Amino acid sequence: MIEAPVVLAGVPIKEVRNPFLIALVSFVGDPVRYSFGFDKLFKEATGFRCGSDSLELPRMPEVSAYVLISEAYVRKAVEECQVPLSDEETNDVLSEIDEVLYGSPLLSPLRKAYRSRSAVLFREGEKEVYVDFPKLRARLIASYPLVEEISYVDDSLIHLAGYLPLEVYETRDFSVLKVNDHVWGMVYGLKVPPRQDWILIWDGNSVSLIELVDLQQEAGAPRDNALREG
């Protein structure tokens, strides 16, 4: 199964730098073909093209599929098509294309989680923290555009939104993800999923609804991390 990085916990709030938890998830379900026009943008950025960026993957959040496809395309360009890019130049090209397609700080930590095959805690403007976290299985149910208009937010809600990703990581109590759903509901007016195993996740320019499959709660001692504020 193909592992993809997803923002398992955390709700983006404009001008707020709260932490997020990125986990690795294997998606199940019928495969679909994804294409983001990455090959055309890669040619604009480098002058080279290495075939199509079209790739068949299990249905998954768009930004997760984009990370997998763009990473595979660049690796193919360097190894098979002999495009002369150093690691630093490759990262610069990816950052440039990410900005065009998403303009989100989410892409860099997603890539780092995927490359390292490790869960990541991140907060915009700070260095990512690689952490040990269970690898999950999930099924994509639906995706919705992420609107800019916020329904409601105050200091206590901001604090709660920042606390939840760390709580999920430290306790491995996946029922906390349902509280995260309610934060999505309060901030953006989204309907909270009716099932315990359905959760909302940040998906770049969208919000995706996924079903956690064969979820095993894993208890563990609290873990130190560099993102929790004292």
Number of C-alpha atoms within 10 A of each C-alpha: 10 11 17 27 29 27 27 24 31 27 26 21 16 9 6 11 15 22 24 28 24 29 27 25 24 17 25 18 12 10 13 11 11 18 15 17 13 22 21 16 20 22 12 12 15 14 10 17 20 18 12 13 20 16 17 13 19 19 21 29 27 18 23 23 23 22 20 20 21 23 17 13 22 24 15 15 20 16 12 10 14 12 17 13 16 10 10 9 12 17 15 14 18 23 15 15 18 21 13 11 15 13 14 13 16 22 21 18 25 24 20 17 24 23 12 10 16 20 29 27 25 25 20 16 8 11 12 19 17 18 18 12 18 17 16 17 19 20 21 18 15 14 19 12 11 16 11 10 10 13 12 12 13 8 8 9 14 18 11 16 25 25 20 23 25 23 19 20 28 18 16 19 15 20 12 16 23 20 17 26 22 19 24 25 17 17 20 20 15 17 12 19 17 9 9 12 17 21 23 30 24 23 22 23 18 16 21 22 23 23 21 19 15 10 14 12 12 11 11 11 8 12 12 10 14 11 19 12 7 3
